[in-house]
Amino acid sequence: MIGIGIVGAAGRMGRAIAAELSGRDDARVTATAERGGDLDALARGANVLIDFSSPDALPAVLDAARGAAVPVVIGTTGLSAAEHEAIDAAAREIAVLQAANMSLGVNLLAALVREAAARLGPGWDIEIAEMHHRHKVDAPSGTALLLGEAAAAGRGITLAGHSERGRDGIGETRAEGAIGFASLRGGSVAGDHLVVLAGEGERIELGHRAESRAIFARGAVQAALWLHGKAPGRYSMNDVLGL
């Protein structure tokens, strides 16, 4: 029985993870904490941490995990370059799995997008549309960016140099080779993502719809179970899926 410590347990994802663990016989919740809580005690009482709190809480979470020498699964989105560097530094001492989306389906979708972008080439335009609930604070979503990175990797380019967002007004024709993003917000949508590859006279649409946050919780728990006992390093959901 693997003990899971949940950071951000009172949030939407924290509650979903606790619900997922309540019915399992291979893992259980050993402790929970909120931002500003006793993260050190949380880490000492767990075999693996799962963090879905906030970017500003990440340094304290990583410090606690390193201090207790326990692996950590990070599902928090909207991370900066500096925060990714902090994850890299922690991964030299402990096992860290960070993913913008814990859904197994989304991560398989990213692999399909990379393959399609590589095979179709730059003559096909790529647009990524996503919709989430009205309370989501970051846009484009971390999952949309994950899919954009997959498309860019398939083309052998960087997303930073080829991303187009927020078109508005006259003369906003797309640049050749651009990867476009559109973000919609409203209601209680858990997460819809659509990748459109548009060629002359035809298009391919690859998508994923999250019907419940339970799929992210299930993926996070699977990631935690996989990460337990792993050597220090930075891992992703591709490793969990064997992609």
C-alpha positions in Angstrom: 0.0 0.0 0.0 1.6 3.2 -1.2 0.9 6.4 0.9 0.1 9.5 -1.2 0.4 13.0 0.2 -1.8 15.5 -1.6 -0.8 19.2 -1.8 -3.8 21.4 -2.6 -6.3 18.8 -1.3 -9.1 21.3 -0.9 -9.0 22.3 -4.6 -11.0 20.7 -7.4 -8.2 18.3 -8.4 -7.2 17.6 -4.9 -10.7 16.4 -4.0 -10.9 14.4 -7.2 -7.6 12.6 -6.4 -8.8 11.9 -2.8 -12.0 10.4 -4.3 -10.0 8.2 -6.7 -7.8 6.9 -3.9 -10.7 6.1 -1.6 -11.7 3.1 -3.7 -8.2 1.6 -4.3 -6.4 -1.2 -2.5 -2.9 -0.3 -3.8 -2.7 3.3 -2.6 -4.2 5.6 0.0 -4.1 9.2 1.2 -1.7 9.5 4.2 -1.8 13.3 4.6 -3.0 16.5 2.9 -1.8 20.1 3.0 -2.8 23.5 1.6 -0.5 26.3 0.6 1.2 27.6 3.8 0.6 24.3 5.6 3.2 22.0 7.0 4.6 20.6 3.8 7.6 19.0 5.5 5.4 16.9 7.7 3.3 16.0 4.7 6.4 14.8 2.8 7.7 12.8 5.7 4.4 10.9 6.0 4.1 9.9 2.4 5.7 7.6 -0.2 4.9 10.0 -3.1 3.5 13.6 -3.2 1.0 14.8 -5.7 0.8 18.6 -6.2 -2.0 20.4 -7.9 -1.8 23.6 -5.9 -0.3 26.7 -7.6 2.9 27.8 -9.3 3.9 30.1 -6.3 3.7 27.1 -4.0 6.0 25.0 -6.1 9.3 25.9 -4.5 8.1 25.0 -1.1 6.7 21.7 -2.4 10.0 20.8 -4.1 12.0 21.7 -1.0 9.8 19.5 1.2 10.0 16.6 -1.3 13.8 16.9 -1.4 14.1 17.2 2.3 12.1 13.9 2.8 13.7 12.3 -0.3 10.2 11.4 -1.7 9.2 11.6 -5.4 6.6 14.1 -6.5 4.0 14.3 -9.2 3.4 17.9 -10.4 0.1 18.6 -12.2 0.1 22.4 -11.6 -0.1 24.4 -14.9 0.9 27.9 -15.8 4.6 27.3 -14.8 7.3 29.8 -15.8 10.7 29.0 -17.2 12.2 29.7 -13.8 9.8 27.1 -12.2 10.7 24.5 -14.8 14.4 25.2 -13.9 13.5 24.6 -10.3 12.0 21.2 -11.3 15.1 20.3 -13.2 17.2 21.1 -10.1 15.0 19.0 -7.8 15.1 16.1 -10.3 18.8 15.8 -9.8 18.0 14.6 -6.2 14.6 13.0 -6.4 12.2 11.5 -9.0 9.9 14.2 -10.4 7.1 13.7 -12.9 5.6 16.9 -14.3 2.8 17.0 -16.9 0.5 19.7 -18.1 -2.2 17.1 -18.4 -2.4 13.8 -16.5 -5.0 12.2 -18.8 -3.7 9.1 -20.5 -5.8 10.0 -23.6 -4.4 13.5 -23.9 -0.9 12.2 -23.7 -1.6 9.6 -26.4 -3.2 12.5 -28.5 0.1 14.5 -28.2 2.0 11.5 -29.6 -0.5 11.3 -32.5 -0.2 15.1 -33.2 3.6 14.9 -33.3 3.4 12.0 -35.8 0.9 13.8 -38.0 2.9 17.0 -38.0 6.0 15.2 -38.9 4.5 13.3 -41.8 2.3 16.0 -43.3 5.0 18.7 -43.3 4.8 22.5 -43.2 2.3 22.8 -46.0 -0.4 21.9 -43.6 -1.6 24.7 -41.2 -2.0 23.7 -37.5 -4.6 25.3 -35.3 -5.2 24.3 -31.6 -8.6 25.2 -30.0 -9.3 24.6 -26.3 -12.2 25.3 -24.0 -12.3 25.2 -20.2 -14.5 26.2 -17.3 -15.0 29.9 -16.5 -12.6 29.8 -13.5 -9.4 28.7 -15.3 -6.7 31.3 -14.9 -4.2 30.5 -17.6 -4.6 30.7 -21.4 -3.7 28.9 -23.6 -4.2 25.9 -21.3 -1.2 23.9 -20.3 -2.6 21.0 -22.4 -2.9 23.2 -25.5 0.7 24.2 -25.1 1.6 20.5 -24.7 -0.1 19.8 -28.0 1.6 22.8 -29.6 5.0 21.5 -28.4 4.2 18.1 -29.8 3.3 19.7 -33.2 6.5 21.8 -33.2 8.6 18.7 -32.3 7.1 16.9 -35.2 8.2 19.7 -37.5 11.6 20.1 -35.9 10.9 23.7 -34.9 10.4 25.6 -31.6 6.9 26.5 -30.5 8.2 29.8 -29.1 9.3 31.0 -32.5 6.1 29.8 -34.4 3.2 30.4 -32.0 0.3 32.7 -33.0 -2.2 33.8 -30.3 -5.0 36.3 -30.0 -5.6 37.3 -33.6 -7.8 40.4 -33.7 -8.4 43.1 -36.3 -7.6 43.5 -40.0 -4.5 42.0 -41.7 -4.3 39.0 -39.3 -3.5 36.4 -41.9 -1.5 33.5 -40.4 2.2 33.3 -40.9 3.5 30.3 -42.9 4.4 27.5 -40.6 2.6 29.0 -37.6 0.9 27.0 -34.9 -2.2 28.9 -33.9 -4.1 28.9 -30.6 -7.6 29.8 -29.6 -8.9 29.8 -26.0 -12.5 29.6 -25.0 -13.8 29.9 -21.4 -17.3 29.2 -20.0 -19.5 27.1 -17.8 -18.1 24.0 -16.1 -16.2 22.5 -19.1 -13.6 20.1 -17.7 -11.4 20.4 -20.8 -11.9 20.2 -24.6 -9.0 20.2 -27.0 -9.0 20.1 -30.8 -6.0 20.1 -33.1 -6.8 20.9 -36.7 -4.3 20.2 -39.5 -5.6 21.9 -42.6 -4.2 21.3 -46.1 -5.4 22.3 -49.5 -8.9 20.8 -49.9 -8.8 18.6 -46.8 -8.2 18.6 -43.1 -7.6 16.3 -40.2 -9.0 16.9 -36.8 -7.6 15.2 -33.7 -9.3 15.9 -30.4 -10.0 14.9 -26.8 -12.9 15.8 -24.5 -12.6 15.4 -20.8 -16.0 14.5 -19.4 -14.9 14.5 -15.8 -11.9 15.6 -13.7 -11.8 12.0 -12.6 -9.7 11.1 -15.7 -7.0 13.5 -14.5 -7.1 12.2 -11.0 -6.9 8.6 -12.3 -3.9 9.5 -14.4 -2.2 11.3 -11.5 -2.6 8.3 -9.3 -1.3 6.0 -12.0 1.7 8.3 -12.4 2.4 8.3 -8.6 2.3 4.5 -8.5 4.7 4.4 -11.5 7.0 7.0 -10.0 7.4 5.2 -6.6 10.8 3.7 -6.3 12.2 5.4 -9.5 15.7 6.9 -9.6 16.2 10.7 -9.4 15.3 12.3 -12.7 12.6 14.2 -14.6 9.9 12.1 -16.0 6.7 12.6 -18.0 3.5 10.8 -18.8 5.1 9.5 -21.9 7.3 7.4 -19.6 4.2 6.1 -17.8 2.7 5.1 -21.1 5.9 3.8 -22.5 5.8 6.1 -25.5 
